[in-house]
């Protein structure tokens, strides 16, 4: 089954059970995608970092009303050697996951 987390605010951790769920599952790294990159996605990434998680932004799986806002937000989050988060395109992530799982693709 899937886990569903309803978020009442901008970030995924605000007034939700998301933190407890991730900790109970021994998850340390998360992949982030979503809309309104400069608001909800950024809030969730910063909240994750503050709670000790290692976020990876799937850069081509985010969106904004303004492309320049999307780009600037991702640039800010990965600045200074990925101080807040890492970023990669979905094709790179899929290839890396395939290698990690033993796929030859």
GUDOGU-257428 format. One record per residue (C-alpha): residue number from 1; residue in one letter; x, z, y. Coordinates in nm, 2 decimals, decimal comma. Example, Ala and Ser with C-alpha at 12.3 -4.5 7.8 and 13.67 -1.06 7.14 Angstrom:
// residues 2
<site i="1" aa="A" x="1,23" z="0,78" y="-0,45"/>
<site i="2" aa="S" x="1,37" z="0,71" y="-0,11"/>
END
This chain:
// residues 105
<site i="1" aa="X" x="0,00" z="0,00" y="0,00"/>
<site i="2" aa="X" x="0,09" z="-0,04" y="0,36"/>
<site i="3" aa="X" x="0,13" z="0,24" y="0,61"/>
<site i="4" aa="X" x="-0,07" z="0,21" y="0,92"/>
<site i="5" aa="X" x="0,02" z="0,39" y="1,24"/>
<site i="6" aa="X" x="-0,22" z="0,37" y="1,54"/>
<site i="7" aa="X" x="-0,04" z="0,43" y="1,87"/>
<site i="8" aa="X" x="-0,24" z="0,55" y="2,17"/>
<site i="9" aa="X" x="0,05" z="0,49" y="2,41"/>
<site i="10" aa="X" x="0,32" z="0,24" y="2,48"/>
<site i="11" aa="X" x="0,57" z="0,37" y="2,22"/>
<site i="12" aa="X" x="0,53" z="0,39" y="1,85"/>
<site i="13" aa="X" x="0,63" z="0,76" y="1,84"/>
<site i="14" aa="X" x="0,41" z="0,90" y="2,11"/>
<site i="15" aa="X" x="0,13" z="1,11" y="1,96"/>
<site i="16" aa="X" x="0,16" z="0,94" y="1,62"/>
<site i="17" aa="X" x="0,29" z="1,04" y="1,27"/>
<site i="18" aa="X" x="0,55" z="0,76" y="1,28"/>
<site i="19" aa="X" x="0,85" z="0,99" y="1,30"/>
<site i="20" aa="X" x="0,73" z="1,20" y="1,01"/>
<site i="21" aa="X" x="0,65" z="0,90" y="0,80"/>
<site i="22" aa="X" x="1,00" z="0,75" y="0,85"/>
<site i="23" aa="X" x="1,17" z="1,08" y="0,78"/>
<site i="24" aa="X" x="0,96" z="1,14" y="0,47"/>
<site i="25" aa="X" x="1,07" z="0,79" y="0,34"/>
<site i="26" aa="X" x="1,44" z="0,86" y="0,43"/>
<site i="27" aa="X" x="1,45" z="0,57" y="0,66"/>
<site i="28" aa="X" x="1,74" z="0,56" y="0,91"/>
<site i="29" aa="X" x="1,73" z="0,20" y="1,04"/>
<site i="30" aa="X" x="1,42" z="0,01" y="1,17"/>
<site i="31" aa="X" x="1,35" z="-0,35" y="1,26"/>
<site i="32" aa="X" x="1,15" z="-0,40" y="1,57"/>
<site i="33" aa="X" x="0,93" z="-0,69" y="1,67"/>
<site i="34" aa="X" x="0,63" z="-0,72" y="1,90"/>
<site i="35" aa="X" x="0,47" z="-0,83" y="2,22"/>
<site i="36" aa="X" x="0,52" z="-0,71" y="2,57"/>
<site i="37" aa="X" x="0,89" z="-0,67" y="2,51"/>
<site i="38" aa="X" x="0,96" z="-0,50" y="2,84"/>
<site i="39" aa="X" x="0,70" z="-0,23" y="2,78"/>
<site i="40" aa="X" x="0,58" z="-0,14" y="2,43"/>
<site i="41" aa="X" x="0,88" z="-0,28" y="2,23"/>
<site i="42" aa="X" x="1,13" z="-0,13" y="2,47"/>
<site i="43" aa="X" x="0,95" z="0,21" y="2,47"/>
<site i="44" aa="X" x="0,95" z="0,21" y="2,09"/>
<site i="45" aa="X" x="1,32" z="0,12" y="2,06"/>
<site i="46" aa="X" x="1,42" z="0,39" y="2,31"/>
<site i="47" aa="X" x="1,21" z="0,65" y="2,14"/>
<site i="48" aa="X" x="1,36" z="0,55" y="1,80"/>
<site i="49" aa="X" x="1,71" z="0,58" y="1,93"/>
<site i="50" aa="X" x="1,63" z="0,92" y="2,09"/>
<site i="51" aa="X" x="1,51" z="1,04" y="1,75"/>
<site i="52" aa="X" x="1,83" z="0,93" y="1,57"/>
<site i="53" aa="X" x="1,71" z="0,60" y="1,42"/>
<site i="54" aa="X" x="1,92" z="0,28" y="1,44"/>
<site i="55" aa="X" x="1,69" z="0,00" y="1,57"/>
<site i="56" aa="X" x="1,74" z="-0,37" y="1,52"/>
<site i="57" aa="X" x="1,54" z="-0,59" y="1,75"/>
<site i="58" aa="X" x="1,43" z="-0,92" y="1,59"/>
<site i="59" aa="X" x="1,48" z="-1,12" y="1,91"/>
<site i="60" aa="X" x="1,28" z="-1,42" y="1,83"/>
<site i="61" aa="X" x="0,99" z="-1,20" y="1,71"/>
<site i="62" aa="X" x="0,93" z="-1,05" y="2,05"/>
<site i="63" aa="X" x="0,73" z="-1,19" y="2,34"/>
<site i="64" aa="X" x="0,65" z="-1,12" y="2,70"/>
<site i="65" aa="X" x="0,43" z="-1,27" y="2,97"/>
<site i="66" aa="X" x="0,76" z="-1,38" y="3,13"/>
<site i="67" aa="X" x="1,05" z="-1,51" y="2,93"/>
<site i="68" aa="X" x="1,30" z="-1,37" y="3,17"/>
<site i="69" aa="X" x="1,16" z="-1,02" y="3,12"/>
<site i="70" aa="X" x="1,20" z="-1,06" y="2,75"/>
<site i="71" aa="X" x="1,56" z="-1,18" y="2,77"/>
<site i="72" aa="X" x="1,65" z="-0,91" y="3,03"/>
<site i="73" aa="X" x="1,50" z="-0,63" y="2,83"/>
<site i="74" aa="X" x="1,69" z="-0,73" y="2,51"/>
<site i="75" aa="X" x="2,01" z="-0,77" y="2,70"/>
<site i="76" aa="X" x="1,97" z="-0,42" y="2,85"/>
<site i="77" aa="X" x="1,90" z="-0,26" y="2,51"/>
<site i="78" aa="X" x="2,20" z="-0,42" y="2,34"/>
<site i="79" aa="X" x="2,44" z="-0,37" y="2,63"/>
<site i="80" aa="X" x="2,75" z="-0,15" y="2,61"/>
<site i="81" aa="X" x="2,81" z="-0,22" y="2,24"/>
<site i="82" aa="X" x="2,45" z="-0,17" y="2,13"/>
<site i="83" aa="X" x="2,42" z="0,17" y="2,29"/>
<site i="84" aa="X" x="2,04" z="0,16" y="2,24"/>
<site i="85" aa="X" x="1,98" z="-0,11" y="1,98"/>
<site i="86" aa="X" x="2,12" z="-0,41" y="1,80"/>
<site i="87" aa="X" x="1,96" z="-0,76" y="1,81"/>
<site i="88" aa="X" x="1,95" z="-1,06" y="1,58"/>
<site i="89" aa="X" x="1,73" z="-1,36" y="1,53"/>
<site i="90" aa="X" x="1,49" z="-1,36" y="1,23"/>
<site i="91" aa="X" x="1,68" z="-1,63" y="1,04"/>
<site i="92" aa="X" x="2,00" z="-1,42" y="1,05"/>
<site i="93" aa="X" x="1,81" z="-1,11" y="0,94"/>
<site i="94" aa="X" x="1,65" z="-1,30" y="0,65"/>
<site i="95" aa="X" x="1,98" z="-1,43" y="0,53"/>
<site i="96" aa="X" x="2,15" z="-1,09" y="0,55"/>
<site i="97" aa="X" x="1,86" z="-0,92" y="0,36"/>
<site i="98" aa="X" x="1,88" z="-1,20" y="0,10"/>
<site i="99" aa="X" x="2,25" z="-1,13" y="0,05"/>
<site i="100" aa="X" x="2,19" z="-0,76" y="0,03"/>
<site i="101" aa="X" x="1,93" z="-0,81" y="-0,23"/>
<site i="102" aa="X" x="2,15" z="-1,05" y="-0,43"/>
<site i="103" aa="X" x="1,98" z="-1,37" y="-0,34"/>
<site i="104" aa="X" x="2,19" z="-1,69" y="-0,33"/>
<site i="105" aa="X" x="2,00" z="-1,84" y="-0,04"/>
END
